[in-house]
Amino acid sequence: MNSEKLSPRQLWVAVTTGGLSAGAAAAGRTDWRWLLLAAVLGTAMGWLLLWRVGHRPLHPVLKGLYCAWAVVLMADVMKRTADRIQQTAGNGENVSWLLVLLVIPLAWMGWGKAAAFFRAVEIFWLAALVTVAAIFLLGVPRVDWQWVLEPAGGWRNSLLAGVLTMSTGLFVLPILYKLEPDLNGDRRGLAWLGALGLISAALAAVTAGLLSPAVAAELDGPFFAAAGLLGDSARLEGLVSGLWLLPDLTLAGLLAHSWGIQRWSALAAAVALGLALFGVTDVLPKAVLPLGCLTLAILTAVFPKGRG
């Protein structure tokens, strides 16, 4: 990566775009007010970790923990995405072949240069931005504001979902030291991270306003079901679900690149595929993923810095 030019903006755009994958999964099952609190706390934690780690390598033990948890999160993203595609297609077939299809572009991008992946993410970001803007423009006029104000999901589940979404920014830290130190870049990065939290909270509010919290809690993928209401057709639900592959792949790719470059990220994708095929994340309690990320953040704050 030393010979490749990566900018802080590319990394943080990947965080915001990839984080929308987790944000959409939480929408309809969480309370947007608690997500706002998670956005504030997550941005503050981001500032602390950037100050603590700086542009230095992580401690080797900590780097190993990041790599291990990254593949667990990747397996969860791929399984969730495959299940959504299967549901949208309306068939009950095994999702194994979908998981293999999802890992192919991840392995291909991991096999090549990291700079090419992050440049592609900047294109993904524009498509995701247009999709989110269209959802807000079509959805806000149809929102029932009484439903928006109703409590949803419980505070504990909502905060944990917010933690998982904001934890996308954690996986910039293993590769941030490859960039030249840039104080303004770090500040802009925190702005991108905060924007991710705000957008995720807004998606949760719009989903609740379109479906009602009671109905959303009974649905699989309530955010995409709410998107189907905007066009009065299930076709729009399928379209949004297809376009959301961009944030899904961005999140998985960012997690893979936390392993490093020169084929290491391709290996990470292969390991995550194995975990997903064996259904490892299906047997884990939902709270484990965000709590694992929170543990990583705490360890990052207390571990000594790496050398270099």
Secondary structure, 3 states (H helix, E strand, C coil): CCCCCCCHHHHHHHHHHHHHHHHHHHCCCCCHHHHHHHHHHHHHHHHHHHHHHCCCCCCHHHHHHHHHHHHHHHHHHHHHHHHHHHHHHCCCCCCHHHHHHHHHHHHHHHHCCHHHHHHHHHHHHHHHHHHHHHHHHHHHHHCCHHHHHCCCCCHHHHHHHHHHHHHHHHHHHHHHCCCCCCHHHHHHHHHHHHHHHHHHHHHHHHHHHHHCHHHHHCCCCHHHHHHHHHCCCHHHHHHHHHHCHHHHHHHHHHHHHCCCCCCHHHHHHHHHHHHHHCCCCCCCCCCHHHHHHHHHHHHHHHCCCCCC
